[in-house]
Structure formats: C-alpha cells, structure tokens
C-alpha cells in the first residue's frame, strides 16, 4: 500500500503541508511494491522531510581566509608561513561512504605537481597533485579512525595536513569561498546531466525527488565506477590512475 496527500500538488522545493498535518489518503501500490524506487516511501521515511528547514551543505559558513583550488583543496593560514590544508565538502562527499585518506608523513618535502594525498576507493584511488612546493609539518591522523565525523565538519576544521609553503602562495591560482561555490554549482549541474543521460526508460535510478530535480541517489550509485572516477579526475585535474590500482 502506498499513501499520498489529498488534493495537493507541492511546488518545487516545498514540503507537503497535508502530510505534515497528517491528512493522507491511500491507493494500491503501482510500483510493484518496489519501495526503494518510490519517492513517496523515501519521503515518509524521512529522507526528504523538512527539506525547507535544512541548511544546505553549501551554506555552511566558511572562513573568509580560506582559499580554494579548482581541485577542491583548500588552504587556511595558521601563521605567515604555515597553512592548514584539506579537501572541501564537495570532494569529501563525492562518495556515499567515507573514502580512506592516504596522507604523506610529517617532514616530507613535496614538489609542485608531485602526489600530495589520495582517497582510496575500493580497488582504485583518487590522487591529488600538489599545487605548490611545500613541506608537511603535521598530518591529521584522526582521519584514520574517524573519517565519517571529520568529513562533516566545516571547511577549515576538517584539515588533513599542516604544511609550510616554500615559495609563498600564488593567490591567482586560488579562489574565494563564493567563487568556489559557484564552480561547485556548475559542477553539480554537469554531473546531474551526466547521470540522467546514463539512465534508461526502464531504470529507476534516474528518478528525481519532488524538490525540483535532485537525484534520488548519489552519483557514485548511478554511474559505473570507472566512468564516475574518470569524470572526477578530468574535472578536478587529478593524476591518472596509478598502475598499482
């Protein structure tokens, strides 16, 4: 059995008032009892409840001192020579489950374009080249056992490395938080188009929520893994797949 609101057509992005009031009707399920593919069933289980009252992840306050790279790295100054470095929420939430973070050891000197860090996803890896010449002063080892919590902290708090920039910061290669958010919005739109193009009329994974078109599933659950990783590597300017993966 599937339930629906009575005589109500919600506007895009608005919660269902009749549902909140408890005024519902019912009819026989027309989805072959496939609850996982039913938008209303997901809503009733709370996935999209009170959406209008949620604070979007993109709206999380960011320090004005944060500078963002197109590869989704960020830098936050600690002193004149020391910076905290991390990955922004867009990159950390690119996968449904928290990826394993692989970080260089403290004391290591890393030249520009050499591998800086990586995310390990199953039998593959996403490898970031360093945008600058730097020395690793400290690594945040809490990522080894608490990645699920750390990836939800605000940008600036979920740092990965404390580094020293050997040649200073070229500000022309880095963006403000507002500019980075605009780039993320464009990227999300491009990725959604790619996901929708990959679905067929017989597939239920391309269905969208009643909030104006958000995907019901994460892109890594829609696209083949190889296709998804290739998209991210190309979009973010990451290193090619390592021969060891």
C-alpha positions in Angstrom: 0.0 0.0 0.0 1.2 3.5 -0.9 0.0 6.7 0.7 -0.4 10.1 -0.8 -1.6 13.6 0.2 -5.2 14.5 -0.8 -5.7 17.2 -3.4 -2.3 18.7 -3.1 0.4 19.3 -5.7 3.5 20.6 -4.0 5.5 23.4 -5.5 9.1 22.6 -6.3 11.2 22.7 -3.2 8.3 23.0 -0.7 7.3 20.4 2.0 3.9 18.7 1.7 1.6 20.6 4.1 -1.1 17.9 4.1 1.5 15.3 5.1 2.7 17.4 7.9 -0.9 17.8 9.1 -1.5 14.1 8.9 -4.2 14.3 6.2 -3.5 11.4 3.9 -5.3 9.0 1.5 -4.2 5.7 0.1 -4.4 3.5 -3.1 -2.9 0.2 -4.2 0.8 0.4 -5.0 1.5 0.9 -8.6 5.3 0.3 -8.3 5.2 -3.5 -7.9 5.9 -2.9 -4.2 9.4 -1.7 -5.0 9.7 0.7 -2.1 13.3 1.6 -2.8 12.2 3.2 -6.1 9.3 5.0 -4.6 9.9 8.8 -3.9 6.9 9.0 -1.5 8.1 6.0 0.5 11.5 7.7 0.8 9.9 10.9 1.9 7.8 9.1 4.5 10.9 7.5 5.9 12.4 11.0 6.4 14.9 11.3 3.6 13.3 14.5 2.3 11.3 15.5 5.4 11.6 19.1 6.5 13.9 19.8 3.5 13.0 23.5 3.6 14.3 23.8 7.2 17.6 22.1 6.4 20.8 24.1 6.0 22.3 23.1 2.7 25.9 21.9 3.0 27.0 24.6 0.6 25.6 27.2 3.0 27.9 26.1 5.8 29.8 29.3 7.0 33.4 29.4 5.7 36.2 31.5 7.0 37.0 34.4 4.7 40.6 33.5 5.0 40.1 30.1 3.2 41.4 29.9 -0.3 40.1 27.1 -2.7 41.8 25.4 -5.6 39.9 24.1 -8.6 40.8 20.5 -7.5 38.8 21.1 -4.2 41.8 21.6 -2.0 41.7 24.5 0.5 44.3 26.4 2.4 43.8 28.3 5.7 46.6 30.4 7.2 47.9 29.5 10.7 50.9 31.9 10.6 52.8 33.8 7.9 54.4 30.6 6.8 52.2 27.7 8.0 48.9 26.7 6.5 46.3 24.0 7.2 45.3 22.1 4.1 42.3 20.0 3.4 39.6 18.8 0.9 36.3 20.7 0.7 32.9 19.1 1.3 32.2 18.7 -2.4 35.2 16.3 -2.7 34.7 14.6 0.6 31.1 13.8 -0.2 31.7 12.7 -3.7 31.3 9.1 -2.5 28.4 7.7 -0.4 30.8 6.1 2.1 33.8 7.9 3.5 36.8 7.1 1.5 40.1 6.1 3.1 42.5 9.0 3.2 46.2 8.4 2.4 48.5 11.2 3.7 52.2 11.8 3.4 54.4 11.5 6.5 55.4 14.6 8.5 58.7 16.1 7.4 58.3 15.1 3.7 59.0 17.7 1.1 56.6 17.6 -1.9 57.3 19.5 -5.1 54.6 21.1 -7.2 52.7 18.5 -9.3 54.0 15.6 -7.2 51.4 13.5 -5.4 50.2 15.2 -2.3 47.4 12.9 -1.0 44.9 10.4 -2.2 41.5 8.9 -1.4 41.3 5.2 -1.7 38.0 3.9 -3.1 37.7 0.1 -3.2 40.5 -1.0 -5.5 41.1 2.4 -7.0 42.5 5.7 -5.9 41.9 9.4 -6.5 45.4 11.1 -6.4 45.9 14.9 -5.9 49.0 16.6 -7.3 50.3 19.3 -5.1 49.5 22.9 -6.3 52.6 24.3 -4.6 56.0 23.4 -3.3 55.6 22.5 0.4 56.9 20.6 3.4 54.5 18.5 5.5 54.8 19.6 9.1 52.0 17.5 10.6 49.2 15.1 9.4 45.8 14.8 11.0 45.8 11.1 12.0 42.2 11.3 13.2 41.2 10.6 9.7 42.4 7.0 10.1 39.6 6.2 12.6 37.0 9.0 12.4 36.6 9.9 8.8 32.8 9.8 8.9 32.8 12.6 11.5 35.6 14.7 10.2 34.2 14.9 6.7 31.0 16.6 8.0 32.9 19.4 9.9 33.0 22.8 8.3 35.7 23.5 5.7 38.7 24.7 7.7 38.1 22.4 10.6 38.3 19.1 8.7 42.0 19.7 7.9 44.3 16.9 6.5 47.8 18.4 6.7 49.7 21.3 8.3 52.1 22.5 5.7 54.8 25.1 5.1 54.7 26.8 1.7 58.2 27.1 0.4 57.6 29.8 -2.2 54.6 31.5 -0.7 51.1 31.5 -2.1 50.2 32.5 -5.7 46.8 33.9 -5.0 45.9 33.9 -8.7 45.6 30.1 -8.6 43.2 30.0 -5.7 39.6 31.1 -5.3 37.4 32.7 -2.6 34.7 30.7 -0.9 32.0 32.4 -3.0 33.8 31.7 -6.3 34.3 28.1 -5.3 30.7 27.7 -4.5 29.7 28.9 -8.0 32.1 26.4 -9.5 30.6 23.7 -7.4 27.1 24.5 -8.5 28.2 24.3 -12.2 29.9 21.0 -11.5 26.8 19.6 -9.8 24.6 20.5 -12.8 27.1 18.9 -15.2 27.2 15.8 -13.1 23.5 15.5 -12.9 23.1 15.8 -16.6 25.7 13.0 -17.0 23.8 10.8 -14.5 20.4 11.4 -16.3 22.0 10.7 -19.7 23.3 7.4 -18.3 19.8 6.1 -17.3 17.2 4.4 -19.5 13.4 4.4 -19.5 13.4 1.0 -17.7 15.8 2.3 -15.0 14.5 3.7 -11.7 17.8 5.2 -10.6 17.2 8.3 -12.7 14.1 9.4 -10.9 14.2 12.7 -9.2 12.8 14.0 -6.0 9.8 16.3 -5.8 12.1 19.2 -4.8 12.8 20.3 -8.4 15.0 17.6 -9.7 17.6 16.4 -7.2 18.9 12.9 -7.9 17.3 10.3 -5.6 20.7 8.5 -5.4 24.3 9.7 -5.2 26.2 9.8 -8.5 28.5 7.1 -7.4 25.5 4.8 -7.1 24.2 5.7 -10.6 27.2 5.9 -12.8 29.6 3.0 -13.4 32.6 3.4 -11.1 35.1 3.7 -13.9 33.0 6.4 -15.6 32.5 8.4 -12.4 36.2 8.4 -11.4 37.2 9.4 -14.9 34.7 12.4 -14.7 36.2 13.5 -11.4 39.8 13.1 -12.4 39.2 15.1 -15.6 37.1 17.8 -13.9 39.4 18.3 -10.9 42.7 17.9 -12.8 43.8 14.9 -10.7 46.6 12.4 -11.6 46.0 9.4 -13.8 45.1 6.1 -12.3 48.1 4.5 -10.5 49.4 1.3 -12.1 49.1 -0.3 -8.6 45.3 0.2 -8.6 
